Amino acid sequence: MEEIFLSASQDTRMEELIQELIARLGEDPAREGLVETPKRAIASLKYLTHGFRQDIQRVLYHAI
C-alpha cells in the first residue's frame, strides 16, 4: 500500500474538522479517550481509500 502524504496544514485542518464533528455529536474532543481520535480517523480514511490511487492495470495484471 502506498503511503499518502498530506501537508502539515492539510493534516491539521482534517484534525480540526474531526474534532468539530466529535463536538457536534455532543462529546468533548479533549476527553482522554478522544484526544487521539482525529489521528486515528485520518489514518483509517487513508487506508480505506488507498484503492482510489491504485493503477487498475497494475492491479488486474497481478490478478490474472
N, C-alpha and C positions, 0 to 999 in steps of 0.2 A: 504494500500500500504506500503510495507516495504521500509525503508529508505536505500538509497545507500550511503555508506561512501567511499570516496576516501582519500588517504593520502594527506597531505598538498602539497607534491611535485607533485602528480597527478593533483590536482585541479589547482595548479599554472601552470603546463605545458599545461593543457587544456585551461586555460585563455590566455596564450601566443599564442597558436595556433589560437584561435578565434580572438584575436587582429590582428594577422598576416593576417588572412583571410579578416578581415574588411579593413586592409590597402591595401591588394592586389586588393580589389574591388574598390579602389580609394577613400576611406573615411579616415578620421582622427580618429583613435581609441581613441584619447584623447579628442575628441569633447564632449561637455557637454551631449548631448543626447545619446552618445555611450559608455560612461565610464563604465556603469553598464551592458552593453550588454553581455560581456562574462559570468558573473554570471547568468544572465537570461537564456542564451543559455545552460549552463551546467544544470541548474535546469530543463529546458524543455527537454533536452535529457534524463536525468534521469527518468523523468515522462513518456516520450514516449516509453522508452524501459523497463519499470518496469515489463512488462509481460514476458520478456525473463527469468526472475529469479523466476517466479511463478511455483509452483508444479502443473503440469497438473492434477494429480489425485485429488488433493485437490480442484481445480477449478471445475472439472467435477462432483465431488461428490456433490457439492453445487448446481449444475445446474439441477440435476435430482430429 
